Amino acid sequence: MTKQKSQRKKKSSLNANEVVHGDKITVGNIGPGTIAAIGRGAQAKVTNEMPGADLEKLFDLIYKKIDSLPDEATVPKEDVKEAAEMIEGQIRQGDHADQKALQFNLKALKHMAPDIWEVVVDTFSSPLKGVATIIRKVMEKAKSKDLSE
């Protein structure tokens, strides 16, 4: 009789039309940004590295912004582009990046071209935010040109 009671207890945890073959696993609310591997033999892998194609697209955006800098800028575009290339090189190294080199080039970029620095920071905190920053900057320039004419 003990065996029948334990079987009834197992069945009582099932919904009316539910049939379970193996383990029954119940999972609560898993929100955004949560990684979960659930079930027998389940695995989850988290990586901090961005796929190369995505990184390429993001830096294309940044290089286009650098190319749009005015020719009469106080710092030559080549210097700004070089700092961006150094930053890209470090980011491509992922977890093996030289943090000091990355920090140095980010600071240099901030001093040379604050608008570009803002785009880089926004792009890597959120790619959509980076695009929005570029659009906002273009609109600001367009408005200032309209007012000066």
N, C-alpha and C positions, 0 to 999 in steps of 0.2 A: 504494500500500500504506500509505502514511503516513495517508491519510484513513481507511482501515479500522481501523487501530490506534486512532486517536483516538475513533472511534465505539465501538469495543469498550470503551475506558476509560470513556466516559460510561455505557454500559449496565451496566458492572460496579458502578457506584455505586447502582444501583437494586435494590430487593428483588425477589424471584422473580416475583410477579404484578403488579408495578407498571408503569404506563404513565404517562409524563410528557409533557404537551404544553406546551411553554414552559419556564420556569425551574423547577428543583427547589430548594426552600429548606428547609434543615434548621435547626430552632431547638432550642437546649438548654433546660434547666430555667429557666422564668421564674417566680419566686416572687411571693408576695403583696406588694403595694405597688410592683410593677415595672410600668412603662409601656413597651410595645413596639409599634412599627409595623413590620410585616414584609412584605416583598414590594415589587414594582415599584409606585411611586406611593403607597405606604402612608403614612398620616399619623396622628399621635396628638396630641391636644390635652389639656393639663392646665389645669384652672381651679381657683382657690382660693375661688371664690364658691359659696355654698350656695344651692340653689334656694329661692325665696321661700316656697313651701308648706312645705318642711321647716323653714325658719327659724321660720315661724309656729307650727308644732306644738311646736317646742322652747321657744319663748318662752311659749306657752300653759301649758306645764308649769311654767315658772318663775313666771309670774304667779299660778297656782293655789297654788304654795308660798308666795308672798308673802301672798295672801289668807288663808292658813291661820295666819299669824302671830297670836299672842295680841294682843288689843286693848290689854292693859296693857304692851306692849313699850316699851322705853326710847326707841325711835325710831319716829315715826309711819309707818304702812304707806305713806302717800302719798310720803314721802321715799324709802323703799326702792324703791317702784314707779317713781318718777321716775329714779332712778339706773339701774334696769334698762331703762327706756325709752331712756335716753341710750346705754346699751351696745348695745341692739338697733339703734338708729339708726346707730351707727358700724359695727356688723357688717354691716348691710344695704349699706353703701357698699363693701364688699369691699376691693379693693386701694387704693381712694381714701379709706379711713377715716383720720380724724385720730388718729394713734397716741397723742398726748398726751392728747386728750380721752378716749379709750378707757381709757388707763391711769389717769387721774384718777378716772373713774367706777368702775372696778374697785376701786381703793383705797378710795374712799368706801363702796362696797357692802360691802367686807370689814370696815370698821370699824362700819358701821351694822347689818349682818345677816350675820355670818360663815356661818351655815347656808345662806343664800341664795347668798352668794358661792361657797361650796363646790359647790352645785348648778350654778351657772352655769359654773364652771371644769370640773367633771366632764362636764357636758352637751356642752361644746364640745370636750373632748378625746375623748369618746365618748358619743353619745346614750344608749346602753344603760347606761353608767356613771352618767349623770345620773339616770335613772329608778331605778337601784339605790340611789343616794344618798338620794333622796326616800323610798323604801321603808324603808331602814335608819333614817332619822331618825324616821319615823312610828312604827316599831317601838320605837325607843329611848324615845320619849315615852310610848308605851302602857305599856311596862315600868315606867317611872318613876312613872306614875300608879297602876299596880297596886300598887307597893311602898308608896306613900304612903297608900293607902286602908286 
